[in-house]
Amino acid sequence: MKALRVKPEFVSLLKMGNFDTFSVPRFRDAYLELIGDKSKPKNLTRQLVYRHLRKLEECGVLERVDTGKLHPIEYRIKDLAQLDSRPTVRQNVEMIPEQADKSLPEKVVHTLKVKLSKYRTDMLSAAGALEEYEAIAQAQPSLKGAIQKKYDRTREEYAKTLGKVRAIESLLNTKPSL
């Protein structure tokens, strides 16, 4: 079976637990909020989201809910175990945790928050690059081979940066253990 390739942002949204039953427009809006790009045309983003949701439906991750109406189509999560087990992103990427462990010196907390902000910016940049590579590959299929290595490298960088974000968040959110 061919490997299931889904945008990391979609995996994150599905794993957050806010989407037991949802429509394409609702998922699109959550996706736009996650990536922080309100300038993207909603129609194009809806198409991107719909394609990914259909792919997830075909693989058994999602199932359609019979609403008795043609639109909006609603989906329900069926089996998230088929998605990869990478860590997820928080829904509001710009939010920096305020509840740092009191045992960390204020200077360290400040340094970690600055790093966290930079890594989150890098993540959003990588997400934008991934989308652009996909758009170029769709518009110019002859370039797909040349783009694939860059796409894979960018996706790997995204995953590594996501790991860094999770590590720093875990330090900043740690409660003192007695």
C-alpha positions as CSV (number, residue, x, y, z in Angstrom):
1,M,0.0,0.0,0.0
2,K,1.3,3.5,-0.9
3,A,2.3,5.6,2.1
4,L,-0.3,8.1,3.3
5,R,1.1,11.6,2.8
6,V,-0.9,14.2,4.6
7,K,0.1,17.7,5.6
8,P,1.5,17.7,9.2
9,E,-0.9,20.5,10.1
10,F,-3.9,18.3,9.2
11,V,-2.5,15.5,11.4
12,S,-2.1,18.0,14.2
13,L,-5.6,19.3,13.9
14,L,-7.1,15.9,13.9
15,K,-5.1,14.7,16.9
16,M,-6.0,17.7,19.0
17,G,-9.4,16.2,19.6
18,N,-11.5,19.2,18.6
19,F,-12.9,17.5,15.5
20,D,-15.1,14.5,16.3
21,T,-17.6,15.5,13.6
22,F,-16.8,18.4,11.4
23,S,-17.5,20.0,8.0
24,V,-14.9,21.0,5.4
25,P,-15.4,24.8,6.0
26,R,-14.9,24.3,9.8
27,F,-11.7,22.3,9.2
28,R,-10.5,24.9,6.7
29,D,-11.0,27.7,9.2
30,A,-9.1,25.8,11.9
31,Y,-6.3,25.1,9.4
32,L,-6.1,28.8,8.4
33,E,-6.0,29.8,12.1
34,L,-3.2,27.2,12.7
35,I,-1.0,28.4,10.0
36,G,-1.8,32.0,10.7
37,D,-2.3,33.0,7.1
38,K,-5.6,34.9,6.7
39,S,-4.6,36.2,3.2
40,K,-5.0,32.8,1.5
41,P,-8.1,32.6,-0.7
42,K,-10.7,30.5,1.2
43,N,-11.8,28.8,-1.9
44,L,-8.3,27.5,-2.8
45,T,-7.7,26.5,0.8
46,R,-11.1,24.7,0.9
47,Q,-10.1,22.7,-2.2
48,L,-6.8,21.7,-0.5
49,V,-8.5,20.7,2.7
50,Y,-11.2,18.8,0.8
51,R,-8.6,16.8,-1.2
52,H,-6.7,15.8,2.0
53,L,-9.9,14.9,3.8
54,R,-11.0,12.7,0.9
55,K,-7.6,11.0,0.9
56,L,-8.1,10.3,4.6
57,E,-11.5,9.0,4.0
58,E,-10.3,6.6,1.3
59,C,-7.6,5.3,3.7
60,G,-10.2,4.7,6.5
61,V,-9.0,7.5,8.9
62,L,-12.3,9.4,8.4
63,E,-15.8,8.5,7.4
64,R,-18.6,10.6,6.0
65,V,-21.6,11.4,8.2
66,D,-24.9,11.1,6.5
67,T,-26.6,14.5,7.1
68,G,-29.3,14.1,4.5
69,K,-27.9,17.1,2.7
70,L,-25.4,17.4,-0.2
71,H,-23.5,20.2,1.4
72,P,-21.7,20.8,3.7
73,I,-20.2,17.3,3.7
74,E,-19.4,16.2,7.3
75,Y,-16.7,13.8,8.4
76,R,-16.2,11.8,11.6
77,I,-12.8,10.5,12.8
78,K,-12.8,6.7,12.4
79,D,-9.2,5.5,13.1
80,L,-6.4,7.9,13.9
81,A,-4.0,5.0,14.4
82,Q,-3.2,5.0,10.7
83,L,-1.7,8.4,10.9
84,D,1.9,8.8,11.9
85,S,2.7,9.2,15.5
86,R,4.7,12.4,15.4
87,P,4.0,15.0,18.0
88,T,1.2,17.5,17.3
89,V,1.1,21.3,17.2
90,R,-1.0,23.4,19.4
91,Q,-3.9,25.0,17.7
92,N,-2.8,28.6,18.4
93,V,0.9,28.6,17.3
94,E,1.5,32.2,18.4
95,M,0.6,31.5,22.0
96,I,3.6,31.3,24.2
97,P,3.2,29.4,27.5
98,E,3.0,31.7,30.5
99,Q,3.1,29.1,33.2
100,A,6.8,28.3,33.4
101,D,8.3,26.1,36.1
102,K,9.2,28.4,39.0
103,S,12.5,26.5,39.4
104,L,13.8,27.9,36.1
105,P,15.5,31.3,36.4
106,E,13.8,34.2,34.8
107,K,16.6,34.7,32.3
108,V,16.4,31.0,31.2
109,V,12.6,31.3,30.8
110,H,13.1,34.4,28.7
111,T,15.7,32.8,26.5
112,L,13.5,29.7,26.0
113,K,10.5,31.9,25.0
114,V,12.7,33.7,22.5
115,K,13.8,30.4,21.0
116,L,10.3,29.1,21.0
117,S,9.1,32.1,19.1
118,K,11.8,31.7,16.5
119,Y,11.1,28.0,16.1
120,R,7.4,28.6,15.7
121,T,8.2,31.2,13.0
122,D,10.5,28.7,11.3
123,M,7.7,26.1,11.4
124,L,5.2,28.4,9.8
125,S,7.8,29.3,7.1
126,A,8.4,25.6,6.4
127,A,4.6,25.0,6.2
128,G,4.3,27.8,3.7
129,A,7.2,26.4,1.6
130,L,5.6,22.9,1.6
131,E,2.3,24.4,0.4
132,E,4.1,26.3,-2.3
133,Y,6.1,23.2,-3.5
134,E,2.8,21.4,-3.8
135,A,1.2,24.2,-5.7
136,I,4.1,24.4,-8.1
137,A,4.1,20.7,-8.6
138,Q,0.4,20.8,-9.4
139,A,0.8,23.7,-11.8
140,Q,3.9,22.4,-13.5
141,P,3.9,18.5,-13.3
142,S,7.2,18.4,-15.2
143,L,9.0,20.0,-12.2
144,K,7.7,17.5,-9.7
145,G,10.9,15.4,-9.8
146,A,13.1,18.4,-9.2
147,I,10.9,19.7,-6.4
148,Q,10.5,16.4,-4.6
149,K,13.9,16.5,-2.9
150,K,13.4,20.0,-1.7
151,Y,9.9,19.1,-0.5
152,D,11.2,16.1,1.5
153,R,14.0,18.2,3.0
154,T,11.6,20.9,4.0
155,R,9.2,18.4,5.5
156,E,12.1,16.9,7.5
157,E,13.1,20.4,8.8
158,Y,9.5,21.0,9.8
159,A,9.4,17.8,11.8
160,K,12.7,18.6,13.5
161,T,11.6,22.1,14.4
162,L,8.3,20.7,15.7
163,G,10.3,18.5,18.0
164,K,12.3,21.5,19.3
165,V,9.0,23.4,19.9
166,R,7.6,20.5,21.9
167,A,10.8,20.2,23.9
168,I,10.8,23.8,24.9
169,E,7.1,23.8,25.6
170,S,7.5,20.9,27.9
171,L,10.2,22.7,29.8
172,L,8.1,25.9,30.1
173,N,5.0,23.9,31.1
174,T,6.6,21.6,33.6
175,K,5.1,21.7,37.1
176,P,7.5,21.4,40.0
177,S,7.5,17.8,41.2
178,L,7.8,17.1,45.0
